Amino acid sequence: MQRKLIVVITIIAILAISFLAMSYFTGLKKTPETETPEVIARKVQALAVDYEQVSYTISSTGRLGSQSYVDIISEVQGEILPGNVPLKKGQRFRKGDLLIRIYDEITDYNLKAAKSRYQNSIANILPDFKIDFPEDYQKIKDFFDQLKINEPLPELPVINSDQQRIFLASRNILNDYFSIKSSEIQLSKHRIFAPFNGTFTSVNLEVGSIASPGSRLARIINTGMLELEIPVAVSDVKWITKGDKVKVTSGDEAEEWTGTVVRKADYVDSQSQSVSIFISVQNKSDNPLYEGQYLKAWFKGKITGQAMEIPRRAVFNSNEVFIVIDSTLKKAEINILKINQKSMIFNGLDEGVYVVVEPLINASEGTMVEIY
């Protein structure tokens, strides 16, 4: 029994001594100091706000057409005869060329006969006119001398008194004069001349056909001055004005022409939600353009006064950007003046403030940054 007691006491003594030794050595161990992690500033690209006049480019593609489309309609009846150029689709012509001639010999002979009768009427009144109105006889005689059967009637002399007017009217001088002038106009409608340099786009009646009043003979277009219709977004229209010079290029931008804005539509296309801008482009023989060709127009816009341009990707939530104040990020709202394909033109920030000009991922207000 004593032996067991001694063993138990010995074990308890060993445990106590071990606990005291462990506590002693634990007290001798130094507690490690906790190190504060170093804050690393994020590098961002930023620019100081500096307002000035900002130029930009608006580009769009449109279809080239003629400024003048003319339907040739016959006003007289007769056989269609050849003009100076073939009456064929695609045929080019110059201004003043005889395009179409409609048989006119009968009308021409009737007009000459009417002029001959008129000459005879004037000759018959000359003796009486000399006696009744000697002071104005010479101008009537000069008028008679100017009458030529193969030439248009000269201007009618000025009639100074009611007596002279009654005298001439009673002998049908005035009535016959205006009848002949009307016949001259009618005869001129048998010949159709080109009003501009152009080409036939369609021909409805060939040479040898019979034209009637109201018949559509052909359609012609003016190829000297062409017009480019360009659809432009509604937000961009206000920056384009009539008279602006415009660079016009082919689709691959290998060729270039200069155009002028001649007008702007005052309505919005319901399908494209764009406004048509019409650009006059002069055709040149060394670098020809063709009706129906697709071209690209480059408009140069300009915003004067308080404006600055930054990349479009730097703007988030429609109109917010990051600015740098005391090396930390802060959000700020801007006033957007113009949205381009890759950039935005804005104002609304104080000059001198640094605005971040790159997109930031996982960034928030209060983030420490360093500008580079």
Residue, then its C-alpha position, 0 to 999 in steps of 0.5 A: m500500500q505504501r508502495k502505490l502511494i509513493v508511485v502516485i506522489t512521484i508522478i504528481a511531483i514530476l507533472a508539477i515540475s514539468f508544468l512549472a518548467m514549461s511556464y518558465f520557458t514560455g515566459l522567456k519567449k518574446t511575442p513577435e511584433t505584427e508588421t503593418p502591410e505597405v499600401i501600394a498606390r495604383k498607377v493610372q493614366a490621367l490628364a489635366v483638364d484643359y479646355e479649348q476648341v475641339s475639332y472632330t470628324i463625322s463620317s458616313t456612307g451614302r449613294l451618289g445621284s444626279q442633281s438633275y433628273v429630267d423626263i423628256i415629254s413630247e408637247v407635239q405630235g410627229e415622227i421621232l427623227p435622229g438628233n446629233v447623238p444616238l437616242k440610246k440608253g447610256q449615251r452621253f451628250r454635251k450641253g446644247d446637243l440636239l437630243i431629239r427631233i420630231y418631224d416639223e416640216i409641215t409646221d415650218y411651212n405653215l409658219k413661213a406662209a403665215k409670215s408671208r401673209y403678215q408681210n403683205s398685211i404690213a405692206n398694205i397699211l404703210p401708205d395709210f399709216k404714213i398719211d395718218f401718223p407721219e411722225d411714227y411712220q419710220k419705225i413701222k417701215d423699219f419693222f417691215d424691213q426687218l421681217k424675214i420669212n426664215e427668221p423669228l419675228p422682230e420686236l413689235p414697235v412701241i405704240n404711242s397713241d390709242q389712235q395707232r393702236i386702233f388703226l393696227a388692231s382694225r387691220n389684224i396687225l396685232n392679232d396676226y403678230f401674236s399668232i405667229k409668235s405662238s407658232e414660232i414657240q410651237l415649232s421650237k418644241h419639235r427640237i429638244f436640246a440638252p440643257f446640261n452635260g449628261t446621259f440617257t438613263s432610259v429611252n421610252l420611244e426609239v427613232g421612227s416611233i410616233a410621238s404624241p403630246g404627253s408621250r414620255l420620250a426618255r429620261i436624262i440626268n446631269t452628270g456634270m454636278l452630282e449629289l451625294e446623299i449622306p445619312v447623319a445621326v440626329s445628334d450630329v446634324k447641328w454641327i454641320t452647316k450649309g456651305d461646309k467643305v467635305k472630303v469625299t472618298s471611295g469605299d477603300e479611300a483610295e480616291e478622293w474628291t471635294g464636295t460642298v454641303v448644299r442642303k440639309a433635310d428638315y425631317v428624320d427618316s423613320q427607319s434609320q432615325s437619321v437626317s439626310i445631308f446633301i453634298s454637291v460633288q463636281n464630276k471630273s474627266d480625269n477622276p470620273l464619278y458615276e450615278g449610283q456609286y457609293l461614297k464616304a463623306w468626312f465632315k469636319g466638326k468644331i466645338t468652340g469654347q469650353a471643351m475637351e476630348i477623352p477616350r470613350r472607354a474612360v466614361f462609365n454610368s453614362n456621364e461619370v469619370f474618375i478624377v484624382i484628388d490628393s492621390t485618391l480616386k473620386k467620382a465626378e459627373i461631366n457634361i457630354l457635348k458630343i459622342n464620337q465612335k471612340s471618344m467623347i467631348f465634354n465639359g463640366l469639370d474645373e480646369g487643372v483637375y486630373v481626369v482618368v483617361e483609361p478604363l479602370i477595373n475593380a476601382s472605387e472611390g478612395t483608392m490610392v493612385e499614382i499618375y503616370 
